Amino acid sequence: MTERIRSCIGCGRKAPQGQLLRFVAADGQLVPGTGMPGRGAYTCRRLACFERAVSRRAFNRTLRRTVRIDQNLASLYT
């Protein structure tokens, strides 16, 4: 079975799902969502993509709800 292709919400690049970081909304908070159920939003493994997605409110749009974004999530990209 081939790996699913997803798009980065920061830069728009398409890549296999395993090469991207997945986030989900849990109780109104943005959390890393590997293996969690529900709608997911993906970013490349580059901090610039995460920051761009935050500044463009792409997480809210993609997850179809308002989420609080903890700036400590940026530590996933180092």
N, CA, C and O of each residue as an XYZ file, in Angstrom:
312
protein
N       0.839     -1.175      0.000
C       0.000      0.000      0.000
C       0.889      1.245      0.000
O       1.875      1.303      0.734
N       0.548      2.222     -0.806
C       1.354      3.433     -0.877
C       0.981      4.395      0.253
O      -0.155      4.427      0.725
N       1.967      5.167      0.660
C       1.745      6.132      1.728
C       0.911      7.307      1.213
O       1.092      7.756      0.081
N       0.018      7.788      2.034
C      -0.861      8.885      1.639
C      -0.087     10.191      1.503
O       0.871     10.445      2.232
N      -0.524     11.009      0.552
C       0.094     12.312      0.307
C      -0.727     13.377      1.031
O      -1.954     13.396      0.928
N      -0.055     14.255      1.759
C      -0.701     15.356      2.465
C      -0.003     16.658      2.083
O       1.117     16.641      1.570
N      -0.670     17.789      2.335
C      -0.119     19.111      2.021
C       0.239     19.854      3.297
O      -0.499     19.804      4.280
N       1.359     20.535      3.279
C       1.777     21.395      4.387
C       0.899     22.648      4.375
O       0.739     23.283      3.332
N       0.329     23.004      5.530
C      -0.523     24.187      5.572
C       0.300     25.470      5.669
O      -0.252     26.570      5.611
N       1.615     25.332      5.814
C       2.481     26.505      5.847
C       2.939     26.923      4.464
O       2.817     28.087      4.083
N       3.472     25.956      3.707
C       4.044     26.293      2.393
C       3.274     25.688      1.225
O       3.468     26.104      0.083
N       2.398     24.707      1.489
C       1.620     24.099      0.425
C       2.286     22.920     -0.265
O       1.700     22.321     -1.166
N       3.516     22.576      0.149
C       4.239     21.457     -0.462
C       3.530     20.146     -0.164
O       3.085     19.920      0.961
N       3.423     19.290     -1.157
C       2.822     17.974     -0.982
C       3.939     16.967     -0.690
O       4.996     16.991     -1.320
N       3.679     16.083      0.280
C       4.687     15.103      0.680
C       3.987     13.895      1.291
O       2.836     13.994      1.715
N       4.678     12.749      1.341
C       4.102     11.587      2.022
C       3.820     11.925      3.493
O       4.574     12.663      4.126
N       2.756     11.388      4.005
C       2.290     11.687      5.352
C       3.387     11.521      6.406
O       3.444     12.302      7.356
N       4.244     10.535      6.257
C       5.293     10.273      7.238
C       6.375     11.332      7.302
O       7.129     11.386      8.273
N       6.464     12.173      6.287
C       7.487     13.218      6.273
C       6.996     14.529      6.891
O       7.763     15.482      7.020
N       5.709     14.575      7.276
C       5.127     15.798      7.822
C       4.759     15.596      9.286
O       4.618     14.463      9.747
N       4.604     16.702     10.017
C       4.129     16.651     11.394
C       2.625     16.900     11.402
O       2.142     17.818     10.739
N       1.887     16.084     12.151
C       0.425     16.199     12.200
C       0.012     16.836     13.522
O       0.583     16.555     14.575
N      -0.996     17.702     13.438
C      -1.563     18.346     14.616
C      -3.071     18.158     14.604
O      -3.688     18.077     13.542
N      -3.663     18.090     15.797
C      -5.111     18.013     15.939
C      -5.544     18.986     17.033
O      -4.721     19.476     17.807
N      -6.844     19.258     17.083
C      -7.405     20.094     18.145
C      -7.930     19.176     19.243
O      -8.754     18.300     18.982
N      -7.456     19.376     20.468
C      -7.931     18.609     21.619
C      -8.344     19.601     22.694
O      -7.501     20.302     23.253
N      -9.632     19.664     22.983
C     -10.178     20.602     23.971
C      -9.789     22.040     23.659
O      -9.465     22.810     24.563
N      -9.822     22.402     22.380
C      -9.527     23.773     21.975
C      -8.054     24.121     21.941
O      -7.699     25.277     21.708
N      -7.198     23.153     22.166
C      -5.745     23.360     22.185
C      -5.126     22.589     21.018
O      -5.532     21.464     20.725
N      -4.145     23.200     20.358
C      -3.424     22.514     19.287
C      -2.400     21.576     19.903
O      -1.575     21.997     20.714
N      -2.450     20.300     19.518
C      -1.520     19.311     20.058
C      -0.967     18.451     18.926
O      -1.627     18.266     17.903
N       0.259     17.920     19.111
C       0.775     16.970     18.108
C      -0.183     15.790     18.045
O      -0.594     15.262     19.079
N      -0.541     15.373     16.823
C      -1.623     14.414     16.706
C      -1.290     13.099     16.063
O      -2.174     12.485     15.464
N      -0.075     12.634     16.150
C       0.266     11.358     15.550
C      -0.551     10.255     16.214
O      -0.447     10.029     17.420
N      -1.358      9.578     15.420
C      -2.158      8.475     15.929
C      -3.446      8.877     16.615
O      -4.188      8.008     17.073
N      -3.737     10.173     16.700
C      -4.977     10.623     17.335
C      -6.089     10.715     16.297
O      -5.830     11.032     15.136
N      -7.324     10.441     16.708
C      -8.440     10.512     15.757
C      -8.829     11.952     15.450
O      -8.463     12.876     16.176
N      -9.563     12.123     14.381
C     -10.106     13.436     14.041
C      -9.366     14.118     12.916
O      -8.407     13.588     12.354
N      -9.844     15.318     12.602
C      -9.289     16.125     11.524
C      -7.871     16.546     11.895
O      -7.614     16.973     13.021
N      -6.965     16.422     10.949
C      -5.577     16.784     11.197
C      -5.095     17.892     10.282
O      -5.627     18.096      9.190
N      -4.078     18.604     10.745
C      -3.408     19.634      9.956
C      -1.932     19.270      9.932
O      -1.367     18.892     10.959
N      -1.307     19.381      8.770
C       0.066     18.940      8.603
C       0.987     20.110      8.264
O       0.595     21.037      7.554
N       2.229     20.056      8.787
C       3.260     21.011      8.384
C       4.528     20.239      8.053
O       4.743     19.120      8.519
N       5.361     20.871      7.233
C       6.693     20.317      6.973
C       7.454     20.311      8.293
O       7.002     20.890      9.281
N       8.578     19.674      8.305
C       9.397     19.621      9.516
C      10.330     20.830      9.607
O      11.450     20.727     10.106
N       9.849     21.980      9.116
C      10.638     23.220      9.172
C       9.897     24.232     10.036
O       8.688     24.409      9.889
N      10.610     24.889     10.931
C      10.004     25.871     11.819
C       9.327     26.985     11.035
O       8.291     27.493     11.465
N       9.886     27.377      9.898
C       9.311     28.454      9.085
C       7.897     28.104      8.642
O       7.041     28.986      8.585
N       7.631     26.848      8.329
C       6.287     26.429      7.904
C       5.308     26.520      9.068
O       4.174     26.961      8.884
N       5.725     26.114     10.256
C       4.873     26.209     11.434
C       4.539     27.671     11.725
O       3.380     28.013     11.958
N       5.554     28.526     11.710
C       5.344     29.949     12.005
C       4.433     30.602     10.974
O       3.593     31.433     11.321
N       4.596     30.230      9.715
C       3.745     30.794      8.668
C       2.290     30.334      8.844
O       1.358     31.119      8.668
N       2.111     29.073      9.188
C       0.754     28.554      9.421
C       0.091     29.275     10.591
O      -1.102     29.571     10.541
N       0.860     29.561     11.646
C       0.317     30.282     12.800
C      -0.072     31.697     12.393
O      -1.167     32.157     12.716
N       0.813     32.385     11.690
C       0.550     33.784     11.340
C      -0.621     33.923     10.360
O      -1.319     34.936     10.372
N      -0.836     32.921      9.523
C      -1.930     32.970      8.544
C      -3.220     32.342      9.082
O      -4.198     32.220      8.344
N      -3.232     31.942     10.359
C      -4.380     31.275     10.989
C      -4.799     30.005     10.227
O      -5.975     29.646     10.188
N      -3.823     29.351      9.637
C      -4.103     28.158      8.834
C      -4.576     26.979      9.692
O      -5.347     26.144      9.219
N      -4.121     26.903     10.950
C      -4.572     25.799     11.810
C      -6.068     25.926     12.072
O      -6.799     24.938     12.007
N      -6.528     27.156     12.373
C      -7.960     27.374     12.627
C      -8.787     27.013     11.397
O      -9.830     26.368     11.508
N      -8.318     27.431     10.234
C      -9.047     27.182      8.988
C      -9.097     25.681      8.667
O     -10.157     25.141      8.350
N      -7.964     25.030      8.752
C      -7.880     23.618      8.385
C      -8.628     22.719      9.372
O      -9.296     21.765      8.973
N      -8.508     23.031     10.656
C      -9.164     22.206     11.677
C     -10.628     22.593     11.883
O     -11.354     21.931     12.624
N     -11.057     23.682     11.213
C     -12.441     24.148     11.260
C     -12.904     24.500     12.669
O     -14.063     24.286     13.024
N     -11.991     25.040     13.465
C     -12.327     25.533     14.802
C     -11.193     26.429     15.296
O     -10.078     26.379     14.777
N     -11.487     27.233     16.286
C     -10.465     28.100     16.862
C      -9.666     27.286     17.870
O     -10.235     26.654     18.760
N      -8.349     27.306     17.727
C      -7.478     26.567     18.642
C      -6.453     27.512     19.255
O      -5.977     28.449     18.616
N      -6.127     27.232     20.528
C      -5.034     27.950     21.188
C      -3.735     27.269     20.786
O      -3.636     26.042     20.794
N      -2.740     28.078     20.433
C      -1.465     27.519     19.975
C      -0.376     27.872     20.973
O      -0.007     29.037     21.120
N       0.130     26.864     21.650
C       1.217     27.042     22.611
C       2.514     27.235     21.840
O       2.863     26.417     20.988
N       3.228     28.316     22.137
C       4.472     28.588     21.406
C       5.548     27.537     21.695
O       6.540     27.463     20.970
N       5.369     26.724     22.739
C       6.315     25.641     23.018
C       6.281     24.554     21.946
O       7.201     23.742     21.859
N       5.223     24.532     21.126
C       5.171     23.553     20.028
C       6.304     23.785     19.033
O       6.686     22.865     18.310
N       6.842     24.995     18.986
C       7.965     25.282     18.078
C       9.176     24.400     18.422
O      10.035     24.178     17.569
N       9.249     23.896     19.661
C      10.384     23.045     20.045
C      10.367     21.705     19.307
O      11.378     21.003     19.294
N       9.242     21.337     18.696
C       9.182     20.095     17.901
C      10.039     20.195     16.655
O      10.384     19.176     16.058
N      10.388     21.409     16.256
C      11.090     21.627     14.987
C      12.594     21.780     15.138
O      13.282     22.010     14.143
N      13.127     21.661     16.343
C      14.576     21.838     16.509
C      15.292     20.519     16.514
O      16.515     20.482     16.645
